[in-house]
């Protein structure tokens, strides 16, 4: 292994893992296959990560920090509640398109046969996404654009739409783009 700055090899491992997850067949990824792809020994992987679960946690950290950082930016830059919901939904769908391997982590495909706490963490991620949509819808309520009684229902429907599009994207081998015709469907859920 060539000498690299601290953290560079760790990032390279995570990027390679994410790239391997982009394979449409969705085969189980082993540390041996990951090490071979990186042209290092498995022991070298374990110098940076205590376990494969810890590698997936690194990907989940990236997903969470990116998505919730973008949600916070949207909320800060867009005062209109309904436009916040649309921007958040579009960002979630575009994130999947740009990061197909991460999509397999988000929907749990890549976490099958891994530590159960990883799937639990992704379930919490989806709950937090739905909460962010609820918050944007509450802004819309305060602006007279939506009804308080419909906030939870609409947030759940929009979250379900996003989840369904993420699943379809992964299950079609990343051929069915999640954002395709999404605007019209999101609009129907907001009127």
KADALIN-V603250 format. One record per pair of residues at least 12 apart in sequence whose ideal C-beta (glycine too) atoms are under 8 Angstrom apart, sorted by the first residue. I is the first residue (numbers start at 1). GAP is how many residues later the second one is. Records with the same first field share a line. If there is no record, write none. Layout:
I = GAP, GAP
//
This chain:
1 = 39, 43
9 = 39
10 = 38, 39, 48
12 = 26
13 = 21, 25, 32, 35, 36, 42
14 = 41, 44, 45, 48
16 = 18, 21, 22
17 = 12, 17, 38, 39, 42, 84
18 = 41, 81, 83, 84
19 = 82
20 = 13, 14, 17, 81
21 = 79, 80, 81, 83, 84, 89
22 = 78, 79, 82, 152
24 = 149, 150
25 = 148
26 = 78, 83, 84, 144
28 = 84, 85
29 = 81
31 = 14, 15, 21
34 = 21
52 = 62
53 = 61, 62, 64, 65
56 = 49, 54, 55, 58, 59, 62
57 = 61, 64
59 = 42, 43, 46
60 = 45, 58, 61, 62, 65
62 = 40
63 = 36, 39, 42, 43, 62
64 = 61
66 = 29
67 = 24, 25, 28, 58, 62
68 = 60, 64
70 = 21, 25
71 = 17, 20, 58, 61
74 = 13, 14, 17
75 = 57, 60, 61
79 = 60
80 = 59, 60, 63, 65
81 = 55, 56, 57, 58, 59, 60, 61, 62, 64, 65
82 = 54, 58, 63, 64, 108
84 = 52, 55, 56
85 = 48, 51, 52, 55, 73, 101, 105
86 = 97, 100, 101, 104
88 = 41, 44, 45, 48
89 = 44, 69, 72, 73, 93, 97
90 = 89, 92, 93, 96
92 = 37, 70
93 = 69, 72, 73, 85, 86, 89
94 = 84, 85
96 = 69, 70, 73, 82
97 = 72, 80, 81, 82
100 = 69, 70, 74
103 = 63, 66, 67, 71
104 = 66
105 = 17
106 = 16, 19, 20, 60
107 = 15, 56, 59, 60, 63
108 = 14
109 = 61
126 = 33, 37
129 = 30, 33
130 = 25, 26, 29
131 = 24
133 = 21, 22, 25, 26
134 = 17, 18, 21
137 = 13, 14, 17, 18
138 = 13
146 = 44
154 = 35, 36
157 = 32
158 = 28, 31
161 = 21, 24, 25, 28
162 = 16
165 = 13, 14, 17
166 = 12
//
